[in-house]
Amino acid sequence: MTATVTLDDALANARRLLRDQPGPALAQARAILDAAPASAEAHRIAAQALRALGREGEAQAASLAAVSAAIHDPAMIDAALALAENRLPDAEAALRARLKADATDVAAIRMLAEVAGRIGRYGDAEKLLSRALELAPGFGAARANLATVYYKQNRYAEAVETLNAVLEGDPDNPAHANLKAAALGRIGGYDEAITLYEALTRRFPAHAKLWMSYGHMLKTVGRQDDSIAAYRHALAADPGLGELWWSLANLKTIRFDAADRAAMEEALAAAEPESDARADDRLHLHFALGKAYGDAGEAEAAFRHYAAGNAIRAGQLGYDAAETRAIVDAAIATFTPAFFAARAGAGDPAPDPIFILGMPRAGSTLIEQILSCHSAIEGTMELPDIPALALGLGREVKGDGRHWIAALAEAAPEKLAEMGAAFLRRTEVQRKSGKPFYIDKLPNNWLYVPLIRLILPNARIIDARRHPLDCCWSNFRQHYAKGQAFSYGLADMGAYYRDYVRLMAHVDAVQPGTVHRVVHEALLANPEREVRALLAFLGQPFEAACLSFHANARAVRTASSEQVRRPINRDGVGQWRAYDAWLGPLRDALGPVLDAYPAVPPRFD
């Protein structure tokens, strides 16, 4: 009998003993480990036996030893190779087979969670990682993975808490510190995030992406000169990183010179021939060059670059305008006056949230900046919680997040109250000042206005409306870090704007007076009049500080962060006119919505 067969027989005997004789099973496992200390299965049998004997601390140590030994296991090596090569079906099949034979293999559980995370099944990944940590609380890699899963699910406070535990055991790990800084930035922990980035950039002075993240955080808190310096430092390390050039362009307030344009054109040429590996660099460079040539008055070259960047991003995202249209159709058909009347009094009664919504680039950040200067109102950021609640309800009730309207139609009054309370609970981490009201300014919440009315009936809703051509052209020039898939095609954007106007008109008809509309051009023309009307809608007295919004030093995370730190100005009005020759698809898609917008803009006195 060979040594391999002898080992297999010994393991089989240990497994048999494990069923009802944990003591002898443990002795057998330890005898195997004396002869074969790299046997991951023997470590796992020992862990199960120790757990059955009530020796939990030793069981956890044995589970961790099994993880370390797994690097010698051919089956686990094959699964890891499949993961590395992104052969996810092969990896999943191998890992499930492994767990069918031994459901306590924490290394296999963690790797299966990685498979789930890569395909976006974050709920499954979370459950798997939680199970791995039940079996082996000291499994640092699993805990770090769990922090990443929390971050991917927009659960930033939980990510920070988990990373604190991870960093206790691995304090010098830069990847964990970097993720913690990013998560802190999402919950308003800017000072601590900046401190982390400062330490990391000292350790890695030539790490371009790290300096870029540092620059983003500096921009958020209004340290524009420092953010520019950070971006320029990163460019010195990696002049071909397109996202850096776009980060400078996205400040909106700087102008590229001829040397910058030449450097970007050189970087763009170096990113050819076109390949998936360099697609992100190319699209960022195209967007940055669009701004550079636009600032130089070369409209044709600017449009060519904007169109090229948008085409790359549109190909990556695959937006379907028909899907948005179908959701709006379903909302209009479902949310009738009778529907709302039947649910009067449902939802959570808290009046705390103020929602500012509408199209991106329509002035929502300006409105938030104005309101955040009021003594009773706190500005936060674009919060992901309303879409998450809607899509979660769709998955829970209908098995598909896209069916949230049908799920909402079936929701009992107590469910509506539960969802309202969940929003308040989830967003509590964003509230830092103790003010009675706070703002969620996620523009895309326009699609969920009926949901907001049902789960938070006393919340106030503000619709930021801007001229269709100015608004849509501004979106076409903007590359978003994530989301806004509609914005990368002129026709798609026009259709999206029409659907937005269509749903908001329906809300006005079935819930009159519940949404206050701020027309951007009117706000620019007469700020005090519009701010007084806005505060009256919110039930708040006028405060002069709201007209000095540009002096507010609060952090701003959106693309308008530097623009709202300047006094009211008309710089963004009519910017589409230089590009009108190429906007035919947008005009056609907007159709009657464009004609219905005020033909004569408000006077600018």
Sequence and secondary structure as in RCSB ss.txt:
>XXXX:A:sequence
MTATVTLDDALANARRLLRDQPGPALAQARAILDAAPASAEAHRIAAQALRALGREGEAQAASLAAVSAAIHDPA
MIDAALALAENRLPDAEAALRARLKADATDVAAIRMLAEVAGRIGRYGDAEKLLSRALELAPGFGAARANLATVY
YKQNRYAEAVETLNAVLEGDPDNPAHANLKAAALGRIGGYDEAITLYEALTRRFPAHAKLWMSYGHMLKTVGRQD
DSIAAYRHALAADPGLGELWWSLANLKTIRFDAADRAAMEEALAAAEPESDARADDRLHLHFALGKAYGDAGEAE
AAFRHYAAGNAIRAGQLGYDAAETRAIVDAAIATFTPAFFAARAGAGDPAPDPIFILGMPRAGSTLIEQILSCHS
AIEGTMELPDIPALALGLGREVKGDGRHWIAALAEAAPEKLAEMGAAFLRRTEVQRKSGKPFYIDKLPNNWLYVP
LIRLILPNARIIDARRHPLDCCWSNFRQHYAKGQAFSYGLADMGAYYRDYVRLMAHVDAVQPGTVHRVVHEALLA
NPEREVRALLAFLGQPFEAACLSFHANARAVRTASSEQVRRPINRDGVGQWRAYDAWLGPLRDALGPVLDAYPAV
PPRFD
>XXXX:A:secstr
  HHHHHHHHHHHHHHHHTT HHHHHHHHHHHHHH TT HHHHHHHHHHHHHTT HHHHHHHHHHHHHHGGG HH
HHHHHHHHHTT HHHHHHHHHHHHHH TT HHHHHHHHHHHHHTT HHHHHHHHHHHHHH TT HHHHHHHHHHH
HHTT HHHHHHHHHHHHHHSTT HHHHHHHHHHHHHTT HHHHHHHHHHHHHH TT HHHHHHHHHHHHHTT HH
HHHHHHHHHHHH TT HHHHHHHHTTSS    HHHHHHHHHHHHHT S  GGGHHHHHHHHHHHHHHHHHTT HH
HHHHHHHHHHHHHHHHH   HHHHHHHHHHHHHH  HHHHHHTTT S     EEEEEESTTSSHHHHHHHHTTST
TEEEEE   HHHHHHHHHHHHHHSSGGGHHHHHHT  HHHHHHHHHHHHHHHGGG  S  SEEEE  GGGGGGHH
HHHHH TTSEEEEEE  HHHHHHHHHT   SS  GGGGSHHHHHHHHHHHHHHHHHHHHHSTTSEEEEEHHHHHH
 HHHHHHHHHHHHT    GGGGGGGG      STTTTGGGS S  TTTTGGGGGGGG HHHHHHHTHHHHHS SS
     
